[in-house]
């Protein structure tokens, strides 16, 4: 009987280890750093003081200024700035060198997969994009500020590519996933259950002694 209880305890310990560390071990993608739109770096490839822009992962269009910076051959930052001063920075990362598993891991933490960057005025390569808010205007200021984005930009630029950006935003909405990973949620809810199980096993072992 004692050996059976030991086997049960060992099994629960293995399950607990997998729940606690499995998701972290699986996520081994080395995500590069991106400069902030408040201090952009790289060559500016697009700049629009006003216009209608599409933001990846969004059904709606956005009105404001637009700037795009090529950080290196694989990274761009897209800086969109609306009138209210709450800007959207989109980090664009070329995904050609990433495996399907790595892409899926990044999607679980909020990255959006874009199969063809040409829809957004980029090269015809797969990209991953991540949106973050940033303050693009001083408090109370109604104009100016760091430019915004829409890689491929506004409907006023690049031969009507702006219409393509809106379409791409709609088709990519299904790719948007929550920021919380499933593994982390499973760990959170399983800890109390595991605690009760270990408590019951401890009482059982005490009675057997």
C-alpha positions as CSV (number, residue, x, y, z in Angstrom):
1,X,0.0,0.0,0.0
2,X,2.8,2.4,0.9
3,X,4.5,1.7,-2.5
4,X,1.3,2.6,-4.3
5,X,1.0,5.9,-2.4
6,X,4.6,6.7,-3.2
7,X,3.9,6.1,-6.9
8,X,0.8,8.4,-6.7
9,X,2.9,11.1,-5.0
10,X,5.7,10.8,-7.7
11,X,3.1,11.1,-10.5
12,X,1.6,14.3,-8.9
13,X,5.1,15.8,-8.5
14,X,5.8,15.1,-12.2
15,X,2.5,16.7,-13.2
16,X,3.2,19.7,-11.0
17,X,6.7,20.2,-12.5
18,X,5.3,20.1,-16.1
19,X,2.6,22.6,-15.2
20,X,5.0,24.9,-13.4
21,X,7.8,24.9,-15.8
22,X,6.6,23.3,-19.1
23,X,5.3,26.5,-20.7
24,X,8.5,28.5,-19.8
25,X,10.8,25.7,-21.1
26,X,8.8,25.5,-24.4
27,X,9.1,29.3,-25.0
28,X,12.7,29.7,-26.1
29,X,12.3,32.4,-28.9
30,X,14.8,35.1,-28.7
31,X,12.8,38.3,-29.3
32,X,14.9,41.3,-30.4
33,X,14.7,44.7,-28.8
34,X,12.8,47.5,-30.5
35,X,13.4,51.2,-29.9
36,X,10.6,53.3,-28.7
37,X,8.6,55.7,-30.8
38,X,9.4,58.4,-28.2
39,X,13.0,58.1,-29.3
40,X,12.9,56.4,-32.7
41,X,16.1,55.0,-34.3
42,X,16.9,53.8,-37.8
43,X,16.2,55.3,-41.3
44,X,12.8,57.0,-41.7
45,X,11.1,55.3,-44.6
46,X,7.7,57.1,-44.4
47,X,6.2,60.2,-42.9
48,X,2.7,61.6,-43.1
49,X,1.6,64.6,-41.0
50,X,-2.1,63.5,-41.4
51,X,-4.3,61.0,-43.0
52,X,-6.3,57.8,-42.5
53,X,-4.3,54.8,-41.5
54,X,-4.9,51.1,-40.8
55,X,-3.4,49.5,-37.7
56,X,-2.6,45.7,-37.8
57,X,-5.1,43.7,-35.8
58,X,-7.8,46.4,-35.9
59,X,-11.0,46.6,-38.0
60,X,-11.3,50.3,-37.8
61,X,-9.3,53.1,-39.5
62,X,-7.4,55.7,-37.5
63,X,-6.9,59.4,-38.2
64,X,-3.6,61.0,-37.3
65,X,0.1,61.3,-38.3
66,X,2.3,58.5,-39.4
67,X,6.0,57.7,-39.4
68,X,7.9,54.5,-40.1
69,X,11.5,53.7,-39.2
70,X,13.6,50.8,-40.6
71,X,15.7,49.7,-37.6
72,X,17.5,47.0,-39.6
73,X,16.8,44.5,-42.3
74,X,14.4,42.5,-40.0
75,X,12.9,45.2,-37.7
76,X,10.7,48.3,-38.3
77,X,8.8,50.4,-35.9
78,X,5.5,52.1,-36.9
79,X,4.5,55.1,-34.9
80,X,0.9,56.3,-35.2
81,X,-0.2,59.5,-33.4
82,X,-3.9,60.6,-33.2
83,X,-5.2,63.9,-32.0
84,X,-5.8,62.7,-28.4
85,X,-2.1,62.0,-28.0
86,X,-2.4,58.2,-27.2
87,X,-0.3,56.8,-29.9
88,X,0.1,53.2,-31.1
89,X,3.6,51.8,-31.7
90,X,3.7,48.7,-33.9
91,X,6.9,46.6,-33.8
92,X,7.3,44.7,-37.1
93,X,9.6,41.7,-37.1
94,X,10.4,39.7,-40.2
95,X,9.5,36.1,-39.4
96,X,11.3,34.3,-42.3
97,X,13.8,32.6,-40.0
98,X,11.2,31.5,-37.4
99,X,9.7,28.0,-37.3
100,X,5.9,27.5,-37.1
101,X,6.2,26.4,-33.5
102,X,8.1,29.6,-32.6
103,X,5.5,31.7,-34.4
104,X,2.7,30.0,-32.5
105,X,4.5,30.7,-29.2
106,X,4.8,34.4,-30.0
107,X,1.1,34.5,-31.0
108,X,0.2,33.3,-27.6
109,X,1.8,36.3,-26.0
110,X,0.1,38.9,-28.3
111,X,2.1,39.0,-31.5
112,X,0.0,39.1,-34.7
113,X,1.2,36.9,-37.7
114,X,1.1,38.6,-41.1
115,X,1.7,36.0,-43.8
116,X,2.6,38.6,-46.5
117,X,4.1,42.0,-45.5
118,X,3.4,43.4,-49.0
119,X,-0.2,44.0,-47.8
120,X,1.3,46.6,-45.4
121,X,3.9,48.1,-47.8
122,X,6.7,45.8,-46.6
123,X,8.6,43.1,-48.4
124,X,6.8,40.0,-49.5
125,X,7.9,38.1,-46.4
126,X,6.0,36.8,-43.4
127,X,6.0,39.3,-40.4
128,X,5.1,39.4,-36.8
129,X,3.6,42.6,-35.4
130,X,3.0,43.7,-31.8
131,X,1.1,46.9,-30.8
132,X,1.8,49.0,-27.8
133,X,0.4,52.4,-26.6
134,X,2.7,55.3,-26.1
135,X,2.3,59.0,-25.4
136,X,3.0,60.9,-28.6
137,X,2.0,64.4,-27.5
138,X,2.6,66.4,-24.3
139,X,-0.5,66.7,-22.1
140,X,-2.9,69.3,-23.4
141,X,-1.2,69.7,-26.8
142,X,-3.4,69.3,-29.8
143,X,-0.9,68.9,-32.6
144,X,2.6,67.9,-33.5
145,X,4.3,65.2,-31.6
146,X,6.1,62.1,-32.7
147,X,4.5,60.9,-36.0
148,X,2.4,57.8,-36.3
149,X,2.2,54.8,-38.3
150,X,0.7,52.5,-40.6
151,X,3.4,50.8,-42.3
152,X,2.3,51.2,-45.8
153,X,0.5,53.9,-44.4
154,X,-2.1,56.4,-45.3
155,X,-4.6,56.4,-48.1
156,X,-2.7,59.4,-49.4
157,X,0.6,57.5,-49.9
158,X,2.2,54.7,-51.8
159,X,-0.4,54.4,-54.6
160,X,-3.4,53.6,-52.6
161,X,-1.8,51.0,-50.4
162,X,-3.8,52.4,-47.5
163,X,-6.9,50.5,-48.7
164,X,-4.9,47.3,-48.6
165,X,-3.9,48.0,-45.0
166,X,-7.5,48.2,-43.9
167,X,-8.3,44.9,-45.6
168,X,-5.3,43.3,-44.0
169,X,-6.3,44.6,-40.6
170,X,-9.7,42.9,-41.1
171,X,-8.2,39.6,-42.2
172,X,-5.7,39.5,-39.4
173,X,-8.2,40.1,-36.6
174,X,-8.6,36.4,-36.1
175,X,-4.9,36.1,-35.4
176,X,-5.0,38.3,-32.3
177,X,-4.7,36.3,-29.1
178,X,-4.8,37.3,-25.5
179,X,-1.7,38.4,-23.7
180,X,-2.0,35.7,-21.1
181,X,-0.7,32.3,-22.1
182,X,-2.8,29.2,-21.6
183,X,0.0,27.6,-19.7
184,X,0.1,30.3,-17.2
185,X,-3.7,30.2,-16.6
186,X,-3.5,26.5,-16.2
187,X,-0.8,26.8,-13.6
188,X,-2.7,29.5,-11.7
189,X,-5.9,27.4,-11.4
190,X,-4.1,24.1,-10.7
191,X,-2.0,25.2,-7.7
192,X,-4.9,25.2,-5.2
193,X,-6.0,21.8,-6.4
194,X,-2.5,20.4,-6.2
195,X,-2.2,21.8,-2.7
196,X,-5.3,20.0,-1.5
197,X,-4.1,16.7,-3.2
198,X,-0.8,16.9,-1.4
199,X,-2.5,17.6,1.9
200,X,-4.8,14.6,1.5
201,X,-1.8,12.4,0.6
202,X,0.1,13.6,3.6
203,X,-2.8,12.7,5.9
204,X,-3.0,9.3,4.2
205,X,0.7,8.5,4.7
206,X,0.4,9.6,8.4
207,X,-2.4,7.1,9.0
208,X,-0.5,4.3,7.3
209,X,2.4,4.9,9.6
